Amino acid sequence: MADTATADPTSVTLGFEDFYILSSGGVDAFAINWTEHDTEPPYYITVDGRRFAFNGLTFLVKGHGAPLPGWVREEEAAGHLVLFVERGPRLMCYVHDPAAVEDDEEE
């Protein structure tokens, strides 16, 4: 894992090699299994210079069915990138909006 020992517990930097591909209902998305970590998943995940934020939405790992692919398609249609963090029985949803201004860029 790229940067799990960070001074900021709300943010982590990872590489694509840390993720697996989650396929469901004809959509593919990056996901990482956080179940083995002693720490809670961070609020922000940076991958390849893109900052993803947890949006509060979760899906079941098993039996997520139609809602997950539909949600991914909606986000992609809006121009957003998505990824998931697997934590126990849930998939936590993270979104990167290329048009959004990050907090540290506003200054």
N, C-alpha and C positions, 0 to 999 in steps of 0.2 A: 504494500500500500504506500502511496507516494508521500503523504504528509499527515500522518495521524498524530504525531507528537507536536502539535501546534500550541502556541500560547493562547490562542483564542478558541475556546471550546464550542463556539457557535459556528465555526467555519473550518472546512478542511479542503485541501487540494488533492485531487486524485488524477490518475491517468486512465485512459481508455482500457489499458491492460488490467485494471482492477475490476472491471465490469464483465458481466455475462449478458448474452442477448436473451431477452424475454420475448417470446412469440405467443401471441394470443389473438384469435379472431382475425387473422390476416394482417396484423400490425406487429412490428418489431420495435423494441425499445431497450435501451441499456438499463441494467439493474445491477445492484451490488448487494451481497448478503452481509448484513450488519449484525446478525444474530449472535455471532461468536465474540463480538466486541464487548468489553466491560463498560464502555461509555455509551451514552445516548447518541443517536445520530445527530449530526449538527443541523443547524437551520439552513446554512449555506454550504453548497458543494461547488467547488470550482474545478472544471475539467477543460483542458485545452484553452484556457483564458476566458471561458464562459462561466458565469456565475449562475447557478441554479438555486432557487429558493423553495423551501418546503411550503406548499400551499394549504396544508391542513387537511387535504383529502387523502383517504386511504382506501385500499381494496384488499379483500382477502387474498392470500397467496393461492390457496386452493379454492376453486369455485368462484373466481372473480367474474367469469362469464362475460356477457355482452357489455356491461357498463365500462369496463377498462378499455377495450378497443375503441368504443365510441368516444370516450373522453380523450384518448390519444389523438384520434382523428380530428376532433374539434380543436384541440390545442395546435396541432400541425396546420390546420386550415387558417388559424389566426396568426401563423408565422412563428409560433413558439416551439422550442425544443423541450422534450420531457425526458426524465429518467426516474428510476424507482430505487428505493432503499428497502430491502427486505429486512423486517425486524419482527421476529417471531412469526405469528400467523398473518401479519399485515404487510402490504406493500405501501410505503409512504411515497406520495407523489411530489416530485420536484419539477419546477418549470423555469426555463430561461426565456426571457422576452428580450430579443435583440434591440428593441426600440426603447426599453426601459433605461432610465438613468440610475446607476448605482449610487448609493449613499455617498461613497467617497469621491465620486466624480462631480458631485454638485458643488463642491467647495471651490 
